[in-house]
Amino acid sequence: MRLLTLCSPVSAAFQQERPPATTHVTVMKGDIRDCSLLLAAMRAVHVVIHTAAIVDYRNTVPFWEMKAVNVGGTENVLRACCVLNIPYVVYTSSVAGVGPNTLCEPMCRGNEDTKYSGEVELSYGKTKAMAEKLVFEANGKKLSNGGKLTTCIIRANTVYGEKATFLRDLYLFAKARNNVLNYLEPENTERNSMYVGNIAWMHVPAARHQQLKPDLLAGQVYYCYDDTPRKGFLVRHQLLSSVDPSIRLGSHIPYWKMWLIIHRTQDTHRIIKALLYPFWKPQPFLNLPLLNTIVTTFSYETDKAFRHFRYKPLFTWQESKQRMVQWLKAAAGNVSCPHLHQEGN
């Protein structure tokens, strides 16, 4: 049996499943929008784990490009499955495809059956919602050999782990501001975070049980979960203070202050862009949809993945923190602290 993992917007790899000591991986680089490449990469594959996406919360990528990869690329994968008679697809989505919505309505400890409606706030989330719709609609579709396609969806939330450069940058910002780590979300805000190793592992039992119990997993959606605390600012502080005990938890930055900074920054960026484009494209560090997402409670509590395919996290919060801290110590040691404006305190 061959397992295909589409692992980035511009690459694809497939793995022949064998005992762990002899696993062989072949990498094929290309663009997920290239149908001919997908057909070549997916030939003789039995299961597809589709993780390819442009992940962009700051709107630095044009919407049309993000949609072409996240939605058009997903459509290409599903079409290739039907042509090549590949019966199983596990699609990696995001909680951003559910919400928060443009009204910033919270969801507190919901689950996969919680009703939540309204237009998604983030552009990235809009593309993931559109891609999810394609995956749902493809479930049960007939293959050319008479079989049918079985799809399921795994929704990740805030991801941390090795190579999470935003945490490295946050550490450097804190060091540049007298070791103080301020935060945007109100203290009562909840949002699930998850260690990347647990997210990756969750796909493995899902792909296995999709073949063992196709009728149970067909057309289902599963939220990712482990035992990482739900208070994001406390998670960040625990990680960074474990790297450097001098890092202190600061105070909450008021919403109104960040709103003013964002609007002032946007005006400045428009002027700079008009003067210097295309020689330099300034990237805003924050935008209003992202700010609204950060300050809105959007959390869930579920064990559906365990009930359906026996998923259990491989790493506890303590183990995840230890692995993350080891990487952060090495990463932060190779980068100098930036010079910052006091305006963002």
C-alpha positions in Angstrom: 0.0 0.0 0.0 1.2 3.5 -0.8 0.4 6.6 1.3 0.6 10.0 -0.5 1.2 13.1 1.6 0.8 16.4 -0.1 2.9 18.4 2.3 3.2 22.0 1.0 1.8 24.3 -1.6 4.6 23.4 -4.0 5.6 19.9 -3.2 4.2 16.4 -3.0 5.7 13.2 -1.5 4.5 9.6 -1.3 5.6 7.0 1.2 5.4 3.3 0.9 4.1 2.0 4.3 6.5 -0.5 5.8 7.9 -1.2 9.3 9.3 2.1 10.7 12.9 1.0 10.4 12.7 0.5 6.7 10.4 3.3 5.6 11.2 4.7 2.2 10.2 8.2 1.2 10.3 9.5 -2.4 9.9 13.3 -2.8 8.5 14.9 -6.0 8.6 18.7 -6.1 6.1 20.7 -8.0 3.0 22.8 -7.8 -0.3 21.4 -6.5 -2.0 23.4 -9.2 -0.2 21.3 -11.8 -2.7 18.5 -12.6 -0.1 16.4 -14.6 2.3 16.5 -11.7 -0.4 15.3 -9.3 -1.4 12.4 -11.6 2.3 11.3 -11.7 2.8 11.7 -8.0 -0.4 9.9 -7.0 -0.2 6.9 -9.3 -0.4 3.6 -7.5 -1.3 5.4 -4.2 -4.0 4.0 -1.9 -4.4 6.8 0.7 -3.9 10.6 0.3 -3.2 12.8 3.3 -3.7 16.3 1.9 -2.0 18.9 4.0 -0.9 21.3 1.2 -1.9 24.9 1.8 -0.8 28.5 1.9 -1.2 29.5 5.5 -1.5 33.2 5.8 -3.1 35.0 8.7 -1.7 38.5 7.9 -3.0 38.8 4.3 0.5 39.0 2.9 -0.5 36.7 0.0 -3.1 37.9 -2.6 -6.4 36.2 -2.0 -6.6 34.9 -5.6 -3.3 33.1 -5.1 -4.2 31.6 -1.7 -7.6 30.5 -3.2 -5.8 28.9 -6.2 -3.7 26.8 -4.0 -6.0 26.0 -1.1 -9.2 25.5 -3.1 -8.1 24.9 -6.6 -5.3 22.6 -5.4 -7.8 20.6 -3.3 -10.1 20.3 -6.3 -7.2 18.9 -8.4 -6.3 16.3 -5.7 -9.9 15.1 -5.5 -10.2 14.9 -9.3 -6.9 12.9 -9.5 -8.3 10.5 -6.9 -11.3 9.8 -9.0 -9.2 9.3 -12.2 -6.6 7.1 -10.4 -9.2 5.1 -8.3 -7.7 6.2 -5.0 -10.4 5.5 -2.4 -9.2 7.4 0.7 -8.5 11.0 1.4 -7.7 12.6 4.8 -7.8 16.4 4.4 -6.0 18.8 6.8 -8.2 21.8 7.4 -8.2 24.6 10.1 -10.5 25.9 12.7 -10.1 29.2 10.9 -12.5 27.7 8.3 -15.2 27.7 11.0 -14.7 31.0 12.7 -14.7 33.4 14.4 -17.2 35.1 12.1 -17.2 38.8 11.1 -19.5 39.5 14.1 -16.8 38.0 16.4 -19.3 35.7 18.0 -17.5 33.4 20.4 -17.6 29.6 20.6 -16.6 28.3 24.0 -15.8 24.6 24.3 -17.9 23.4 21.5 -17.5 20.2 19.5 -17.8 18.9 16.0 -21.6 19.1 16.2 -21.8 22.7 17.5 -23.8 24.9 15.2 -21.9 28.0 14.3 -22.7 30.2 11.3 -21.8 33.5 9.7 -19.1 34.7 7.3 -15.6 33.7 8.3 -13.4 36.6 9.4 -10.0 35.6 8.0 -9.3 35.4 4.3 -7.3 32.2 4.9 -10.3 30.8 6.7 -12.5 31.5 3.8 -10.3 29.4 1.5 -10.2 26.5 4.0 -14.0 26.6 4.3 -14.4 26.5 0.5 -11.9 23.6 0.4 -13.8 21.7 3.1 -17.0 22.0 1.1 -15.3 20.3 -1.8 -14.0 17.5 0.4 -17.4 17.0 1.9 -19.1 16.9 -1.5 -16.5 14.4 -2.8 -17.2 11.9 -0.1 -19.0 8.9 -1.7 -18.2 10.0 -5.3 -17.9 7.1 -7.6 -14.5 6.1 -8.9 -13.9 4.9 -12.5 -13.4 1.3 -11.3 -16.8 1.3 -9.6 -15.6 2.0 -6.1 -16.3 5.1 -4.1 -14.2 7.9 -2.5 -14.1 8.1 1.3 -13.0 11.5 2.7 -12.7 12.9 6.2 -11.4 16.2 7.6 -9.0 17.0 10.4 -9.2 20.6 11.7 -6.1 22.0 13.3 -6.0 25.1 15.5 -3.1 27.2 16.8 0.0 25.1 16.1 3.3 25.3 18.0 6.5 23.2 17.7 9.9 23.1 16.3 10.5 25.7 13.5 7.6 27.9 14.8 9.4 31.1 13.9 6.7 33.3 15.4 7.6 32.1 18.9 11.3 32.7 18.2 10.4 36.3 17.0 8.2 36.8 20.1 11.1 35.8 22.3 13.3 38.3 20.6 10.6 41.0 20.9 10.3 40.3 24.7 14.1 40.5 25.1 14.2 43.9 23.3 11.5 45.2 25.6 13.2 44.6 29.0 12.2 40.9 29.1 8.5 41.7 29.3 5.9 39.7 27.3 2.7 41.6 26.8 -0.4 40.0 25.2 -3.4 41.0 23.1 -6.2 38.6 24.2 -8.3 39.3 27.3 -7.5 36.9 30.2 -10.8 35.1 29.9 -10.3 34.3 26.2 -9.9 30.6 25.3 -8.3 29.1 22.2 -7.0 25.6 21.7 -3.3 25.2 20.9 -1.7 21.9 19.8 1.8 20.6 19.4 2.7 19.9 15.8 3.8 16.3 16.6 0.4 15.4 17.9 -1.3 17.0 14.8 0.9 14.9 12.5 0.3 11.8 14.5 -3.5 12.2 14.5 -3.5 11.7 10.7 -1.9 8.3 11.0 -4.7 6.5 12.9 -7.3 8.4 10.9 -5.8 7.1 7.6 -5.6 3.5 9.1 -9.2 3.4 10.4 -10.5 5.1 7.3 -9.7 1.8 5.6 -10.8 -0.4 8.5 -14.1 1.5 9.2 -14.8 3.5 6.1 -18.5 3.9 6.9 -17.8 5.4 10.3 -15.2 8.0 9.2 -16.8 8.8 5.8 -17.7 12.5 5.6 -16.7 13.2 9.2 -14.8 16.1 10.6 -12.5 15.9 13.6 -11.0 18.7 15.8 -7.3 18.3 16.8 -6.7 18.2 20.5 -4.1 17.4 23.2 -3.6 18.6 26.8 -2.0 22.0 25.9 -3.6 24.7 28.1 -6.2 26.9 26.4 -4.9 30.2 27.6 -2.7 31.3 24.7 -0.8 34.0 26.6 0.1 31.6 29.4 1.3 29.0 26.9 3.6 31.5 25.3 4.9 32.7 28.6 5.6 29.2 29.9 7.5 28.3 26.7 9.5 31.5 26.6 10.2 31.6 30.4 11.4 28.0 30.2 14.0 29.2 27.6 14.9 32.3 29.7 13.6 32.6 33.3 14.0 36.4 33.0 11.0 36.7 30.7 8.2 38.2 32.7 4.5 38.1 31.8 3.4 41.7 31.2 0.0 43.2 30.8 -2.9 43.0 28.4 -2.8 45.5 25.6 -6.2 47.2 25.2 -8.1 46.4 22.0 -8.6 50.1 21.2 -4.9 50.8 21.3 -4.2 48.0 18.8 -7.1 49.2 16.6 -5.5 52.7 16.4 -2.0 51.3 15.7 -3.3 49.0 13.0 -5.2 51.8 11.2 -2.2 54.2 11.5 0.1 51.5 10.2 -2.2 50.7 7.3 -2.2 54.3 6.2 1.6 54.4 6.4 1.9 51.2 4.4 -0.4 52.5 1.6 1.9 55.6 1.2 5.1 53.5 1.2 3.6 51.0 -1.2 2.6 53.8 -3.6 6.1 55.2 -3.5 8.2 52.1 -3.6 6.2 49.3 -5.2 7.3 46.9 -6.7 10.8 47.5 -5.3 9.7 47.0 -1.7 6.5 45.6 -0.3 6.0 46.4 3.4 4.2 43.7 5.4 1.9 44.7 8.3 2.6 42.8 11.5 -1.1 42.7 12.3 -4.4 43.4 10.7 -7.9 43.9 12.0 -9.4 40.5 11.1 -6.4 38.8 12.8 -6.7 41.0 15.9 -10.4 40.2 16.1 -9.6 36.5 15.8 -7.0 36.7 18.6 -9.3 38.4 21.1 -12.4 36.2 20.4 -12.9 33.0 22.4 -13.0 30.1 20.0 -12.4 26.8 21.7 -13.6 23.2 21.7 -13.7 20.1 23.9 -14.1 16.7 22.2 -13.0 13.1 22.2 -14.5 12.2 18.8 -11.1 11.3 17.3 -10.5 8.8 20.1 -14.0 7.3 19.8 -13.8 6.9 16.0 -10.1 5.9 15.4 -8.5 5.6 18.9 -6.4 8.7 18.6 -4.3 9.5 21.7 -1.7 12.3 21.7 1.9 11.0 21.4 3.3 13.9 23.5 2.0 15.4 26.7 2.1 19.2 27.3 5.3 18.8 29.4 7.0 16.7 26.6 5.8 19.1 23.9 7.1 22.1 25.9 10.5 20.4 26.5 10.9 19.7 22.8 9.8 23.2 21.8 12.2 24.8 24.4 15.2 22.9 23.1 14.5 24.2 19.6 13.9 27.7 20.8 17.1 27.9 22.7 19.1 26.9 19.5 17.0 29.1 17.2 17.1 32.3 19.4 20.8 31.9 19.9 21.4 32.3 16.1 19.4 35.6 15.7 20.1 39.0 17.1 17.3 41.0 18.8 15.5 43.5 16.6 15.3 47.3 17.2 11.7 48.0 18.1 9.5 51.1 18.3 8.0 51.7 21.7 4.6 52.2 20.1 3.8 48.5 20.1 4.2 48.0 23.9 
